[in-house]
C-alpha cells in the first residue's frame, strides 16, 4: 500500500473519512463523491400502508439490520410495518416484522426502491470499513424520494438523512416520519433535491475536469 502511494501523484477517495485517513500518508488527496445514477424526475413520496422499511445493500452485510431489532419490535406494537430487503441474494434474516426480498437490479433500481417508504441504514461504527462508506448507500434511495434514517457515517452528515446513534434516536426518527405525513413528504422532496444538486453526472464530472485541468504534464 505504501509503495503504491509513493508512485502516485494524486489519491482520489469517495468519502470524507477516507480523505482524512489517506492524508496521513499522502500530500495530495482529493475527495470526489460517486455519481448517483438514479437521479431523475420523481414526485415526493407519500407514506403507504403498511409502512415499508427498506434495506438496500449486499446481503452479506444485511445482518446490520439486527442492530435495531429491538426498535423494530417496539414499533410493530404501534404501527403496521413491513420490511423489504433489496440485495444480491436473499439474506434470510428473521425479523419481528414481515419481510420480503427483491433482487437488486441496476436497470430497474429506481422502480425497486420506490416500493419502499423509508430507507434504513444501521451500521457498526467501530471499524474503518463502515466509517469509510461513501454517500452512495443512502444516495440511491434518497434520490428517488425515500427519507433516510441511518447511523452517523461521516459521509451522511450535512445531508437530509436523519442520523441515529442510540435505539431511542431510531425510535424517535421513525415515529416522527410515520406520524407526520406532511413532514415525511417534505423530507422526501428535500432528499431528491439534495442528491440532484450534489451528485449529478455534471456536478461530479466538473470535479474531474477541474482535477485534470490542474495537472501539469512534464
C-alpha positions in Angstrom: 0.0 0.0 0.0 2.7 2.5 0.9 4.6 1.6 -2.2 1.5 2.3 -4.3 1.2 5.7 -2.6 4.9 6.5 -3.2 4.4 6.3 -7.0 1.0 8.1 -7.0 0.8 11.8 -7.7 -2.8 12.2 -6.5 -5.1 10.0 -4.4 -8.8 10.1 -5.1 -11.3 9.0 -2.4 -15.0 8.8 -2.3 -15.7 9.8 1.3 -14.5 12.4 3.8 -13.4 9.7 6.3 -11.1 8.1 3.7 -9.7 11.5 2.8 -8.8 12.1 6.4 -7.0 8.7 6.6 -5.2 9.0 3.3 -3.9 12.4 4.1 -1.8 10.8 6.8 0.2 9.0 4.1 0.0 11.3 1.0 0.3 15.1 0.5 -2.3 15.3 -2.3 -5.7 13.7 -1.6 -8.9 14.7 -3.4 -12.4 13.8 -2.3 -14.7 13.3 -5.2 -18.1 11.7 -4.4 -19.6 9.0 -6.6 -22.2 9.9 -9.1 -25.8 8.8 -8.2 -27.1 7.2 -11.4 -30.8 7.0 -10.2 -31.2 10.8 -10.4 -34.3 11.6 -12.4 -37.7 13.4 -12.1 -39.6 12.0 -9.2 -42.5 13.3 -7.2 -42.1 13.3 -3.4 -43.4 10.1 -1.9 -46.3 9.7 0.4 -46.5 7.0 3.1 -48.2 3.8 2.2 -50.0 1.4 4.5 -48.4 -0.7 5.8 -45.3 1.5 6.1 -42.4 -0.3 4.3 -38.9 0.0 5.7 -36.2 -0.8 3.1 -32.7 -2.1 3.3 -30.6 -1.9 0.1 -27.1 -3.4 0.0 -25.1 -6.6 -0.1 -26.8 -9.5 1.6 -23.6 -10.4 3.5 -23.9 -7.0 5.3 -27.7 -7.2 5.9 -27.1 -8.5 9.4 -26.6 -4.9 10.4 -30.4 -4.6 10.4 -30.3 -6.7 13.6 -28.7 -3.8 15.4 -32.2 -2.2 15.5 -34.1 -5.5 16.0 -35.5 -4.2 19.4 -36.5 -0.9 17.7 -38.5 -2.8 15.0 -40.1 -5.0 17.7 -41.3 -1.9 19.6 -42.5 -0.1 16.5 -44.5 -3.1 15.5 -46.6 -2.7 18.6 -47.7 0.8 17.4 -47.7 0.6 13.6 -48.5 -1.6 10.7 -45.0 -2.3 9.2 -43.3 -4.4 6.6 -39.6 -4.8 5.6 -38.0 -5.0 2.2 -34.5 -6.4 1.6 -33.1 -5.3 -1.8 -29.9 -7.4 -2.1 -27.9 -9.5 -4.5 -29.5 -12.6 -2.9 -32.0 -13.3 -0.1 -30.2 -12.7 3.3 -32.9 -14.8 5.0 -32.8 -12.8 8.2 -35.5 -13.4 10.8 -37.1 -10.1 11.9 -40.1 -9.3 14.2 -41.8 -7.7 11.1 -43.0 -9.3 7.9 -40.1 -9.2 5.5 -39.8 -9.7 1.7 -36.9 -9.9 -0.7 -36.4 -8.1 -4.0 -33.3 -9.0 -6.1 -31.0 -6.0 -6.8 -31.2 -5.0 -10.5 -29.4 -1.8 -11.5 -31.5 -1.3 -14.6 -34.7 -1.1 -12.6 -33.3 0.1 -9.3 -35.4 3.3 -9.2 -38.6 1.4 -9.5 -37.5 -1.2 -7.0 -36.6 1.5 -4.4 -39.8 3.3 -4.9 -41.6 0.3 -3.5 -40.3 1.3 0.0 -41.2 4.2 2.2 -38.2 4.7 4.5 -34.6 3.7 3.8 -32.8 2.5 6.9 -29.1 2.1 7.2 -27.9 0.9 10.6 -24.1 0.3 10.7 -21.5 -0.7 13.2 -19.2 2.3 13.5 -16.4 0.6 15.4 -14.3 -0.1 12.3 -12.8 1.9 9.4 -14.7 -0.2 6.7 -18.1 1.2 7.8 -16.8 4.6 8.7 -15.4 5.0 5.3 -18.6 4.3 3.3 -19.5 6.8 0.7 -22.8 8.6 0.5 -24.0 6.3 -2.3 -25.5 3.7 0.0 -28.2 6.2 1.1 -27.9 8.4 -2.0 -29.7 5.9 -4.3 -32.9 5.6 -2.2 -32.8 9.3 -1.3 -32.6 10.3 -5.0 -36.0 8.6 -5.7 -37.7 10.1 -2.7 -37.2 7.8 0.3 -36.5 9.6 3.5 -33.5 8.1 5.2 -32.8 7.1 8.8 -29.1 6.0 9.3 -26.2 5.6 11.6 -24.0 8.6 11.6 -21.5 7.6 8.9 -19.3 10.7 8.2 -20.4 10.9 4.6 -24.0 11.1 5.6 -23.6 14.2 7.7 -25.0 17.6 6.4 -27.5 15.7 4.2 -31.3 15.4 4.8 -30.7 11.9 6.3 -32.0 11.6 9.9 -29.0 10.2 11.9 -29.5 7.9 14.8 -26.9 6.7 17.3 -28.9 5.0 20.1 -32.1 3.0 19.9 -34.0 6.0 21.2 -32.9 8.0 18.2 -34.1 5.3 15.8 -37.5 5.2 17.5 -37.9 9.0 17.6 -36.9 9.4 13.9 -39.1 6.6 12.6 -42.1 7.6 14.7 -41.7 11.2 13.5 -41.8 10.1 9.8 -44.7 7.7 10.3 -46.7 10.2 12.4 -46.2 13.2 10.3 -47.1 12.6 6.6 -46.6 16.2 5.7 -43.1 16.3 7.1 -42.4 12.9 5.5 -43.2 14.3 2.1 -41.2 17.4 2.7 -38.2 15.4 3.6 -38.7 13.2 0.6 -38.7 16.3 -1.7 -35.7 17.7 0.1 -33.7 14.5 -0.4 -34.5 14.3 -4.1 -33.2 17.9 -4.5 -30.1 17.4 -2.4 -28.9 14.4 -4.4 -29.7 16.2 -7.7 -27.8 19.3 -6.6 -24.7 17.4 -5.3 -24.3 14.1 -7.1 -25.4 14.6 -10.7 -23.2 13.5 -13.6 -22.5 17.1 -14.4 -21.6 18.0 -10.8 -19.2 15.1 -10.4 -17.9 15.4 -14.0 -17.0 19.0 -13.4 -14.9 17.9 -10.3 -12.9 15.6 -12.5 -12.5 18.2 -15.2 -11.2 20.6 -12.7 -8.8 18.0 -11.4 -7.4 17.1 -14.8 -7.1 20.7 -15.9 -4.8 21.3 -12.9 -2.4 18.5 -13.8 1.0 19.6 -15.1 2.4 17.3 -17.7 6.2 17.1 -17.8 
